[in-house]
Amino acid sequence: MPTRRVLVTGAAGQLGGVIRELFGDGGDDVTALTRVELDLTEHDAVLRAVRDAQPNLMVNCAAYNQVDAAEDDATSALAVNAFSVRSLARAASDVGATFVHYSTDFVFDGRGAVPYTEENQPSPQSVYGASKLLGEWFAADVPRAYVLRVESLFGGRPAKSSVDRISDAILDGREVPVFIDRTVSPSYVQDVAGATRTLVDAEAPPGLYHCVNSGYGTWWELAEEIGRQLGVTPKLKPVAVETVKLRAPRPKYCALSNTKLTDAGFTMPMWQDALGRYLKVRTDGRPRT
Ligand SMILES: NC(=O)c1ccc[n+]([C@@H]2O[C@H](COP(=O)([O-])OP(=O)(O)OC[C@H]3O[C@@H](n4cnc5c(N)ncnc54)[C@H](OP(=O)(O)O)[C@@H]3O)[C@@H](O)[C@H]2O)c1
């Protein structure tokens, strides 16, 4: 079988680095582009880069993820999260590539009480959430597109996630403020990358998939679990979402159901298991940045 050509964009991000490694280690011919090498907001440059690379598969890990800043800079958020996805989607269609794109739990309003499925109606409450929803729609224009909604990513490089912030504080013996009333299904980048490859390799039906570690918990429960796994009693400061003045509203309940992904052939490990694997990697001395 000829070697698969994979084009990874947003390759310097938390997820992008892991995607590039996983597909490269699996024997694919990977071209990984950072923002310096290809600014995705430049439509013609995107078309040119894709034509040059002639990929069979494109995996877009780029995003404008500054949730609060987006409220005052919708233009930038839309340029990266929506219109650059339109450019990539057009380019993917031109060369007949399969397209993978990532979205977010922030497309929901967080007023649910049971894990959201792909069938639930999105209702973003922030500019960031709205820009990501538009990106989902543009991505879906490609005949073979996988749109994977992930949430509270951790385990990538740079190690800048909330899990890293909480772990560092616990290990340093510092008090750490955590939300008691935000429920999430966190996502380990290694598991997201594994699910991505399985879906593509298995030629699973294209479409929208929730792709988070199984189960859910409040940030308080996550922090307690991090402390338990580190063997340290954490000093946690309970914080209610309403009491924090954030520019963009945060959805309170964002557990996502993985059932569709499981049915497609990939079972995401429980979040406690994912945390355990990541904390072990951190403890074993992998560089943090
Ligand atoms: N992080 C989370 O908790 C989270 C939650 C839900 C969904 N997601 C989604 O998951 C995916 C991966 O997120 P992540 O956390 O890995 O993101 P990340 O670490 O913030 O990386 C995003 C990358 O996109 C690049 N980028 C931004 N604008 C670009 C442009 N105009 N052209 C080319 N590249 C550009 C950035 O480049 P620079 O390094 O130069 O800025 C950065 O390397 C994204 O779709 C994100 O929306 C993430």
The ligand as an SDF file (V2000), in Angstrom:
LIG
                    3D

 48 52  0  0  0  0  0  0  0  0999 V2000
   -7.3130   23.3940   24.9170 N   0  0  0  0  0  0  0  0  0  0  0  0
   -8.5230   22.9730   25.2720 C   0  0  0  0  0  0  0  0  0  0  0  0
   -8.8140   22.7560   26.4530 O   0  0  0  0  0  0  0  0  0  0  0  0
   -9.5660   22.7590   24.2210 C   0  0  0  0  0  0  0  0  0  0  0  0
  -10.8960   22.5850   24.6300 C   0  0  0  0  0  0  0  0  0  0  0  0
  -11.8760   22.3440   23.6540 C   0  0  0  0  0  0  0  0  0  0  0  0
  -11.5210   22.2860   22.3210 C   0  0  0  0  0  0  0  0  0  0  0  0
  -10.2190   22.4650   21.9590 N   0  0  0  0  0  0  0  0  0  0  0  0
   -9.8920   22.3930   20.5300 C   0  0  0  0  0  0  0  0  0  0  0  0
   -8.9070   21.3910   20.3180 O   0  0  0  0  0  0  0  0  0  0  0  0
   -8.0640   21.7540   19.2290 C   0  0  0  0  0  0  0  0  0  0  0  0
   -6.6040   21.7210   19.6870 C   0  0  0  0  0  0  0  0  0  0  0  0
   -6.4530   22.6640   20.7580 O   0  0  0  0  0  0  0  0  0  0  0  0
   -5.0590   22.9090   21.4880 P   0  0  0  0  0  0  0  0  0  0  0  0
   -5.3280   23.1360   22.9250 O   0  0  0  0  0  0  0  0  0  0  0  0
   -4.0780   21.8870   21.0590 O   0  0  0  0  0  0  0  0  0  0  0  0
   -4.6700   24.3190   20.8690 O   0  0  0  0  0  0  0  0  0  0  0  0
   -3.3760   25.1830   21.1680 P   0  0  0  0  0  0  0  0  0  0  0  0
   -2.4200   24.4710   22.0420 O   0  0  0  0  0  0  0  0  0  0  0  0
   -3.8540   26.5500   21.5570 O   0  0  0  0  0  0  0  0  0  0  0  0
   -2.7150   25.2510   19.7200 O   0  0  0  0  0  0  0  0  0  0  0  0
   -3.3680   25.8980   18.6720 C   0  0  0  0  0  0  0  0  0  0  0  0
   -2.3410   26.1500   17.6090 C   0  0  0  0  0  0  0  0  0  0  0  0
   -2.9990   26.8440   16.5480 O   0  0  0  0  0  0  0  0  0  0  0  0
   -2.0560   27.7450   16.0230 C   0  0  0  0  0  0  0  0  0  0  0  0
   -2.6730   28.8330   15.2870 N   0  0  0  0  0  0  0  0  0  0  0  0
   -3.4070   29.8600   15.7770 C   0  0  0  0  0  0  0  0  0  0  0  0
   -3.7260   30.7030   14.7890 N   0  0  0  0  0  0  0  0  0  0  0  0
   -3.1940   30.1870   13.6540 C   0  0  0  0  0  0  0  0  0  0  0  0
   -3.1620   30.6230   12.3120 C   0  0  0  0  0  0  0  0  0  0  0  0
   -3.7420   31.7820   11.9140 N   0  0  0  0  0  0  0  0  0  0  0  0
   -2.5090   29.8610   11.4030 N   0  0  0  0  0  0  0  0  0  0  0  0
   -1.8900   28.7210   11.7860 C   0  0  0  0  0  0  0  0  0  0  0  0
   -1.8860   28.2650   13.0360 N   0  0  0  0  0  0  0  0  0  0  0  0
   -2.5230   29.0090   13.9640 C   0  0  0  0  0  0  0  0  0  0  0  0
   -1.3310   28.2780   17.2410 C   0  0  0  0  0  0  0  0  0  0  0  0
   -0.1200   28.8430   16.8370 O   0  0  0  0  0  0  0  0  0  0  0  0
    0.7500   29.7480   17.8380 P   0  0  0  0  0  0  0  0  0  0  0  0
    1.4380   28.7430   18.7050 O   0  0  0  0  0  0  0  0  0  0  0  0
    1.6650   30.4860   16.9540 O   0  0  0  0  0  0  0  0  0  0  0  0
   -0.2210   30.6040   18.5660 O   0  0  0  0  0  0  0  0  0  0  0  0
   -1.1780   27.0380   18.0880 C   0  0  0  0  0  0  0  0  0  0  0  0
    0.0500   26.3860   17.8710 O   0  0  0  0  0  0  0  0  0  0  0  0
   -8.5460   23.1300   18.7730 C   0  0  0  0  0  0  0  0  0  0  0  0
   -9.4790   22.9950   17.7360 O   0  0  0  0  0  0  0  0  0  0  0  0
   -9.2720   23.6710   19.9890 C   0  0  0  0  0  0  0  0  0  0  0  0
  -10.2510   24.6450   19.7090 O   0  0  0  0  0  0  0  0  0  0  0  0
   -9.2380   22.6960   22.8710 C   0  0  0  0  0  0  0  0  0  0  0  0
  1  2  1  0
  2  3  2  0
  2  4  1  0
  4  5  1  0
  4 48  2  0
  5  6  2  0
  6  7  1  0
  7  8  2  0
  8  9  1  0
  8 48  1  0
  9 10  1  0
  9 46  1  0
 10 11  1  0
 11 12  1  0
 11 44  1  0
 12 13  1  0
 13 14  1  0
 14 15  2  0
 14 16  1  0
 14 17  1  0
 17 18  1  0
 18 19  2  0
 18 20  1  0
 18 21  1  0
 21 22  1  0
 22 23  1  0
 23 24  1  0
 23 42  1  0
 24 25  1  0
 25 26  1  0
 25 36  1  0
 26 27  1  0
 26 35  1  0
 27 28  2  0
 28 29  1  0
 29 30  1  0
 29 35  2  0
 30 31  1  0
 30 32  2  0
 32 33  1  0
 33 34  2  0
 34 35  1  0
 36 37  1  0
 36 42  1  0
 37 38  1  0
 38 39  2  0
 38 40  1  0
 38 41  1  0
 42 43  1  0
 44 45  1  0
 44 46  1  0
 46 47  1  0
M  CHG  2   8   1  16  -1
M  END
$$$$
